[in-house]
Amino acid sequence: MKTLKTLLVLGVLVIATLSFTTKAESTSYKCMIQMINYTGENAYVVISLINPEGEYEKTLYVQGDDDEWYHDISEWWQFYGKKRTDIDAITGATIAGGARSINVIDIEDSKIDAGYSIRFETAVEDQEYYTKDVEFKLTSESVKSKKEGTGFIRYVRLMPN
């Protein structure tokens, strides 16, 4: 009987400990993406967290909800497509040439000023694919700045929400 009580108490302690584990602190950022003027289909945009080693760590946002075309975003697809888990980000509509979108993304505070980067990839059907349309280190300053694009994105602006 004493052993059963001891196991019961230990079980309750384990459950209590697991219940109080804290989620990593994060900050929400408004992310405005302004596209260049181009003709053709709307662009798919993937926003990813890149670790200090230059590898994908997490998908922060996907603009384009038809997963039939995700393989066209080939670098990201090598990361995401192998796992085929649910995307750990909100998925929104594609974005047209000349248009802008404003979304909210969450970035863990521990990733700022720690060597991590944020990457914006773009792809348009029957046109180009830009692996690093915009990519920059996540620093205290860069999360409040505007960064120019090199492909379909004219610029990206982040602001704490």
Summary of the structure (lengths in Angstrom):
residues: 161
radius of gyration: 19.9
end to end distance: 55.5
largest distance: 76.4
contacts: 455
relative contact order: 0.24
helix: 25%
strand: 42%
